[in-house]
Amino acid sequence: MLLPVSRRAAALTVAVLVTVLAACSSGAAITPLPSGAEPPSNCAKVEDGVITLSAKDLQFSAPCLVANAGEAFTIHFTNREDMPHNVAVFTDSTKSTTIMQGDIIPSAGQSKDYEVPAQDAGQYYFDCQVHPEQMNGALYVVGS
């Protein structure tokens, strides 16, 4: 039995909305690098055990981070605006397992060092817990 045009349109609209809401609620997923691929060139890379990162205009200074497998490292984080920010690292974008959660830095000009334990090679997720939708990215842990 066919529904009248207005009922069909309403049913189609509801179906589309349900599909869109389901897709949006699944959380941001980070696509892993293809096997053997290099991280993007605009990532902040570990140097002498430290990755330097900052926040300004609701953005991190780099969209991704690169560290070495099996080596602990420090994220030297500076807040460059009068909005609170921090850095937290998770196993993936579901944020079900926290690797490191840094203290929130409340205002401009303040810095903190966040210690990150050694990780296996792979792809991880980081964000600002105050602004996770705007400020997030991939942490690539690569073999040396």
Secondary structure by P-SEA (a helix, b strand, c coil): ccccaaaaaaaaaaaaaaaaaaaaaccbbbbccccccccccccccccccbbbbbcccccccccbbbbbccbbbbbccccccccccccccccccccccccccccccccccbbbbbbbccccccccccccccccccccbbbbbbcc
